[in-house]
Structures are given as C-alpha cells and as structure tokens.
Amino acid sequence: MNAKKKIELIDNILERWEEMSCLYCGGTLNKDMADEDYDDMNSDTYCQYCGKDIDPYDDWDNECLKAIEKVLNNERFKP
C-alpha cells in the first residue's frame, strides 16, 4: 500500500476515534443512537451492528493504536 493511502486510512481511523464510532465495523455506538433506538441494558459503547463493547477509558485508545499499527505494517483487518 502506498504512503498516501496509508495516510488516508489513518485519518479515517482517527476520525472514528474522535467520533467514538466503532473501530471494529464503523457502526454507531449506543450513546449516539436516537432515543427510540437507545438500549439502556447495554453500555454507551456497545455497537448494535457488530455486538462489540468497547471501554472508552481503557481499550478505546489501544484499539485505535492497534488499527493504525496494522495500517503501517500492511496487515489485513479481520471482518
């Protein structure tokens, strides 16, 4: 992958990190859902699309760094 494409991907990852959208699939986390879709049985960081739950204080930053590291090392993301 060329350097320009890597920079674009890293920029997209950082945008998702800032928006607190799911890094696994890009879906909307529970805290950003409309009132009728909000599920108070799940945490604010639960993704309804892929079923992952991310702790924004512990794992969120690490997951972002892991994603950036995969881009830098030309590793594939698992679906």
Sine and cosine of phi, psi and omega as CSV:
sin_phi,cos_phi,sin_psi,cos_psi,sin_omega,cos_omega
0.00,0.00,0.68,-0.73,-0.03,-1.00
-0.98,0.20,0.28,-0.96,-0.10,-1.00
-0.88,0.47,-0.61,0.79,-0.01,-1.00
-0.89,0.45,-0.68,0.73,0.02,-1.00
-0.91,0.41,-0.63,0.78,0.03,-1.00
-0.89,0.46,-0.68,0.73,0.01,-1.00
-0.89,0.45,-0.65,0.76,0.03,-1.00
-0.89,0.46,-0.69,0.72,0.01,-1.00
-0.91,0.42,-0.68,0.73,0.02,-1.00
-0.90,0.45,-0.63,0.78,0.06,-1.00
-0.88,0.47,-0.67,0.74,0.05,-1.00
-0.89,0.45,-0.65,0.76,0.03,-1.00
-0.89,0.46,-0.71,0.71,0.00,-1.00
-0.91,0.41,-0.57,0.82,0.07,-1.00
-0.90,0.44,-0.70,0.72,0.04,-1.00
-0.88,0.47,-0.63,0.78,0.00,-1.00
-0.89,0.45,-0.70,0.71,0.00,-1.00
-0.92,0.40,-0.60,0.80,-0.01,-1.00
-0.99,0.16,-0.15,0.99,-0.06,-1.00
0.87,0.49,0.55,0.83,0.11,-0.99
-1.00,0.05,0.34,-0.94,-0.11,-0.99
-0.89,0.45,0.81,-0.58,0.04,-1.00
-0.98,0.22,-0.32,0.95,-0.03,-1.00
-0.97,0.25,-0.69,0.73,-0.07,-1.00
-0.75,-0.67,-0.18,0.98,-0.02,-1.00
1.00,0.05,0.04,1.00,-0.01,-1.00
-0.94,0.34,0.14,-0.99,-0.01,-1.00
-0.99,0.10,0.75,-0.66,0.05,-1.00
-0.97,0.24,0.31,-0.95,-0.13,-0.99
-0.84,0.55,-0.57,0.82,-0.07,-1.00
-0.93,0.36,-0.33,0.94,-0.03,-1.00
-0.99,-0.14,0.05,1.00,-0.05,-1.00
-0.98,0.22,0.36,-0.93,0.10,-0.99
-0.91,0.41,0.36,-0.93,-0.07,-1.00
-0.81,0.58,-0.64,0.77,-0.04,-1.00
-0.95,0.31,-0.37,0.93,0.00,-1.00
-1.00,-0.08,-0.20,0.98,-0.05,-1.00
-0.92,0.39,0.74,-0.67,0.01,-1.00
-0.91,-0.42,0.96,-0.27,-0.07,-1.00
-0.96,0.28,-0.07,1.00,0.09,-1.00
-0.98,0.18,-0.34,0.94,0.03,-1.00
-0.96,-0.27,0.38,-0.92,0.03,-1.00
-0.95,0.32,0.18,-0.98,0.02,-1.00
-0.91,0.40,-0.34,0.94,-0.06,-1.00
-0.98,-0.20,0.27,0.96,0.05,-1.00
-0.99,0.13,0.74,-0.68,0.03,-1.00
-0.99,-0.15,0.87,-0.50,-0.02,-1.00
-0.95,0.32,-0.30,0.95,-0.08,-1.00
-1.00,0.10,-0.70,0.71,-0.04,-1.00
-0.92,-0.38,-0.11,0.99,0.07,-1.00
0.98,0.19,0.14,0.99,0.02,-1.00
-1.00,0.10,0.49,-0.87,0.08,-1.00
-0.83,-0.56,0.81,-0.59,-0.09,-1.00
-0.89,-0.46,0.77,-0.64,0.09,-1.00
-1.00,0.09,0.93,-0.36,-0.11,-0.99
-0.92,0.39,-0.31,0.95,-0.03,-1.00
-1.00,-0.03,-0.41,0.91,-0.05,-1.00
-0.94,-0.33,-0.79,0.61,-0.18,-0.98
-0.98,-0.18,-0.35,0.94,-0.13,-0.99
-0.87,0.49,-0.75,0.66,0.00,-1.00
-0.90,0.45,-0.65,0.76,0.00,-1.00
-0.91,0.42,-0.64,0.77,0.01,-1.00
-0.91,0.42,-0.61,0.80,0.05,-1.00
-0.90,0.44,-0.71,0.70,0.02,-1.00
-0.90,0.44,-0.61,0.79,0.04,-1.00
-0.89,0.45,-0.66,0.75,0.01,-1.00
-0.90,0.43,-0.68,0.73,0.03,-1.00
-0.90,0.43,-0.65,0.76,0.02,-1.00
-0.89,0.47,-0.63,0.77,0.05,-1.00
-0.88,0.47,-0.65,0.76,0.02,-1.00
-0.90,0.44,-0.72,0.69,-0.03,-1.00
-0.89,0.45,-0.55,0.83,-0.03,-1.00
-1.00,-0.08,0.15,0.99,-0.02,-1.00
0.83,0.55,0.60,0.80,0.05,-1.00
-1.00,0.00,0.46,-0.89,0.01,-1.00
-1.00,0.05,0.54,-0.84,0.12,-0.99
-1.00,0.07,0.69,-0.73,0.02,-1.00
-0.99,0.10,0.67,-0.74,0.01,-1.00
-0.94,0.33,0.00,0.00,0.00,0.00
